[in-house]
Each structure stands twice: as C-alpha cells, then as structure tokens.
Amino acid sequence: MSQQNPKVWFITGSSTGFGRSLTEAVLKHGDRVVATARKPEQLDSLIHQYPTTAKVVRLDVTKPQDVREAIKAAIDAFGRIDVVVNNAGFASVGAIEEVSDDTVRRQFETNLFGALDVTRAVLPTLRQQRSGHILNISSVGGLVSFGSLGIYCATKFALEGISEALAKEVAPLGIKVTIVEPGAFRTEINGQGLVIADTRLDDYADSTGGILQWLESMDGKQPGDPDKAATAMIQVVESDNPPLRLALGADAVDTIAAKLESVKAELDAWKQVSLDTAFEGSVVSAIGG
Ligand SMILES: NC(=O)c1ccc[n+]([C@@H]2O[C@H](COP(=O)([O-])OP(=O)(O)OC[C@H]3O[C@@H](n4cnc5c(N)ncnc54)[C@H](OP(=O)(O)O)[C@@H]3O)[C@@H](O)[C@H]2O)c1
C-alpha cells in the first residue's frame, strides 16, 4: 500500500516480538521505518522486501553514542522522524532481594535509560518539526507491580512517570506521547527475553515462587497477538486524538481496572488521616492543576 503522506517511524528492538510485528505492519501500511536492532542481519528480509522504505540501523539502546548516531542516520535517510517507538526491553525475574546488582542496573539501563536517551536525542528534531508522536512501550506492570517482577515493573513505573510529564511538556509543541501497556503477548519475552535471578531464597518461595513457573508455562501460549497489537498502535498514531495510555489485552484492562479500584478504595478509607496533615488554616489545591 502506498501512502499519500507517509510517516517516518523509528523503532527500537525490531528483531522479534512487538518491534518486529510493528515494523512489518508499518511497512505494509505504506509508511517508512528505521528499524533498529542489536543484530541488524535479523532484519535482512525486510530490506529485500522494502528496499526504499525500510532502513535498518544497528542499535543497542544502552549505548548513548550509538543512540545519537542512529537518530542521525534516520534523519539522513528520510529527512524527518514522525513516530518514535521505545520498545526494546527485557524482563528480569526474582524477588527484590534476589536479583543481582548487575541485573538491576542492566534492567534500568535497557528499559528506562535506553528509552530516555532515545527520547532526549530525538526531541530537538520533533520540536523543530512542531510534530511527532512518541510511543513508549510500558506494560500492565507499569501500573501494577507483581512479586518477583518488581525490578522490571520499577523500570516501567519510571517510564510511565517520565512519559506522563513529557506529554504535558511537549503538547504545546505539537508532539504527542502515548504509553502502551500490554498484558501477556506471544513474543520472545518469556523465553530468550527472561533473565532469571541466580539466587533463589527459600524464604520467598511462597510469595514469589509461582510467578516464574507461570511465566515459563505461558511461553508461546500468551493470549495476546503482537500483530494485532501492531494494528492497534498504528490506529493510535493515525488518530487525531490519541490516548495518553493504551492498555492492550483483556488481561491488561482487567488488571489495571482492579488496581484503580483498590487505589480509590484505600484513598477513601484513609482520607481523613490524609487530610489531617495540613497546617491549620492552609489552603490546599490539587498538585500541578
Ligand atoms: N510480550 C509481553 O507480554 C509484554 C508485555 C508487556 C510489555 N512488554 C514490553 O514489550 C517490549 C518488547 O518486548 P517483546 O515482548 O516484544 O519481547 P521480545 O520478543 O523479547 O523483544 C524484545 C526486543 O528488545 C530488544 N532488546 C533487548 N535489549 C536491547 C538492547 N539493549 N538494545 C536494543 N534492543 C534490545 C531485543 O533484541 P535482541 O533480539 O537483540 O535480544 C528484542 O528485539 C519490551 O519493552 C517489553 O517490556 C512485553
């Protein structure tokens, strides 16, 4: 399909899963893609199929200099960037105490600082254009934290915090931000994308033991279809009024709804204690309102 005004997409982690599905869907849609991957040869077939609209760039998002060079390569190739998808990521599994220091840092370097570096490197271009859309692939775990996935969820909570602020900062400049919150989707994340803590402490067996078994048993059986997720993301980008948050999958919708209800119930139950903490006679209004 050829588009009248094709958009230029920049996607991280295009080798497998959501990144791969989205790259293929966007090319089929008629847009242009700078598909980035740690092993660009995994995308050779795309270059053969879409020689003029696909460009593949090597990118490990934990290398800030490479991030800047990849953005430059995208602009050199297509002259602009319309949609940025911060997708590259992996999941570490283990109780907070069990995950090694090295894995904690690697988890934040990839899922959070990688996305942050890409965003900060591309913002000057989007500001100059006075247009653009940043899609940050968070997770249901960006709003709800699960035992044994606490470090992974922390990276996604942080990504949500940055995205929510960014959306307010850049809206007047014509730039949009959408946080994508998938539930369980059939990608490589529960297989090669899973980093399991070497240390397993017996004391956590009851509270966290089941999750690893569940993650591994779900590998290849997750209900979510990444190709359909890609269609949903294109729909959001094509929308005149895209959402700040897009949950993907019934599991994500139900889990987030339950979290919102429990936060509201606890807020109400402890409201008086919360309100009684102001200085006598002070005027209180909503923060940032
Ligand atoms: N699938 C789900 O159920 C689910 C649910 C919620 C959120 N998510 C999020 O969706 C995003 C994509 O994951 P996925 O589910 O599609 O899993 P996936 O199939 O394992 O894909 C992950 C992608 O990230 C890339 N990647 C990992 N570390 C990288 C780095 N340092 N630099 C550049 N690329 C890197 C991988 O590249 P290599 O091939 O080189 O390893 C791969 O392309 C992640 O942010 C994940 O947290 C997934």
The ligand as a Tripos MOL2 file, in Angstrom:
@<TRIPOS>MOLECULE
LIG
   48    52     1     0     0
SMALL
NO_CHARGES

@<TRIPOS>ATOM
      1 N1          5.2870   -9.6330   25.4690 N.am      1 LIG1
      2 C1          4.6790   -9.2140   26.5360 C.2       1 LIG1
      3 O1          3.8670   -9.9350   27.1390 O.2       1 LIG1
      4 C2          4.9480   -7.8320   27.0440 C.ar      1 LIG1
      5 C3          4.0560   -7.3050   27.9890 C.ar      1 LIG1
      6 C4          4.2660   -6.0260   28.4410 C.ar      1 LIG1
      7 C5          5.3090   -5.2720   27.9610 C.ar      1 LIG1
      8 N2          6.1610   -5.8040   27.0330 N.ar      1 LIG1
      9 C6          7.2590   -4.9530   26.5450 C.3       1 LIG1
     10 O2          7.3400   -5.0220   25.1390 O.3       1 LIG1
     11 C7          8.6440   -4.6480   24.7210 C.3       1 LIG1
     12 C8          9.1220   -5.5900   23.6360 C.3       1 LIG1
     13 O3          9.2460   -6.8980   24.1700 O.3       1 LIG1
     14 P1          8.6400   -8.1710   23.4570 P.3       1 LIG1
     15 O4          7.5330   -8.6540   24.2910 O.co2     1 LIG1
     16 O5          8.3920   -7.9060   22.0380 O.co2     1 LIG1
     17 O6          9.8350   -9.2130   23.6950 O.3       1 LIG1
     18 P2         10.9660   -9.7510   22.7280 P.3       1 LIG1
     19 O7         10.3620  -10.5450   21.6260 O.co2     1 LIG1
     20 O8         11.9270  -10.4400   23.6460 O.co2     1 LIG1
     21 O9         11.6210   -8.4490   22.1050 O.3       1 LIG1
     22 C9         12.4760   -7.6250   22.8410 C.3       1 LIG1
     23 C10        13.2800   -6.7990   21.8850 C.3       1 LIG1
     24 O10        14.1010   -5.8920   22.6270 O.3       1 LIG1
     25 C11        15.4120   -5.9970   22.1260 C.3       1 LIG1
     26 N3         16.4240   -5.6010   23.1000 N.ar      1 LIG1
     27 C12        16.6600   -6.0840   24.3340 C.ar      1 LIG1
     28 N4         17.6880   -5.4270   24.8970 N.ar      1 LIG1
     29 C13        18.0970   -4.4950   23.9880 C.ar      1 LIG1
     30 C14        19.1240   -3.5060   23.9670 C.ar      1 LIG1
     31 N5         19.9520   -3.3220   24.9900 N.pl3     1 LIG1
     32 N6         19.2310   -2.7190   22.8650 N.ar      1 LIG1
     33 C15        18.4090   -2.8830   21.8040 C.ar      1 LIG1
     34 N7         17.4480   -3.8250   21.7500 N.ar      1 LIG1
     35 C16        17.2980   -4.6140   22.8440 C.ar      1 LIG1
     36 C17        15.5730   -7.4530   21.6980 C.3       1 LIG1
     37 O11        16.6700   -7.5580   20.8200 O.3       1 LIG1
     38 P3         17.5810   -8.8780   20.6890 P.3       1 LIG1
     39 O12        16.8920   -9.7270   19.6330 O.co2     1 LIG1
     40 O13        18.9000   -8.3470   20.2280 O.co2     1 LIG1
     41 O14        17.6350   -9.5250   22.0300 O.co2     1 LIG1
     42 C18        14.2280   -7.6380   21.0070 C.3       1 LIG1
     43 O15        14.2430   -7.0590   19.7320 O.3       1 LIG1
     44 C19         9.5090   -4.6560   25.9760 C.3       1 LIG1
     45 O16         9.7530   -3.3180   26.3850 O.3       1 LIG1
     46 C20         8.6510   -5.3700   26.9950 C.3       1 LIG1
     47 O17         8.9130   -4.9620   28.3130 O.3       1 LIG1
     48 C21         6.0060   -7.0790   26.5740 C.ar      1 LIG1
@<TRIPOS>BOND
     1     1     2 1
     2     2     3 2
     3     2     4 1
     4     4     5 ar
     5     4    48 ar
     6     5     6 ar
     7     6     7 ar
     8     7     8 ar
     9     8     9 1
    10     8    48 ar
    11     9    10 1
    12     9    46 1
    13    10    11 1
    14    11    12 1
    15    11    44 1
    16    12    13 1
    17    13    14 1
    18    14    15 2
    19    14    16 1
    20    14    17 1
    21    17    18 1
    22    18    19 2
    23    18    20 1
    24    18    21 1
    25    21    22 1
    26    22    23 1
    27    23    24 1
    28    23    42 1
    29    24    25 1
    30    25    26 1
    31    25    36 1
    32    26    27 ar
    33    26    35 ar
    34    27    28 ar
    35    28    29 ar
    36    29    30 ar
    37    29    35 ar
    38    30    31 1
    39    30    32 ar
    40    32    33 ar
    41    33    34 ar
    42    34    35 ar
    43    36    37 1
    44    36    42 1
    45    37    38 1
    46    38    39 2
    47    38    40 1
    48    38    41 1
    49    42    43 1
    50    44    45 1
    51    44    46 1
    52    46    47 1
@<TRIPOS>SUBSTRUCTURE
     1 LIG1         1 GROUP 0 **** ****
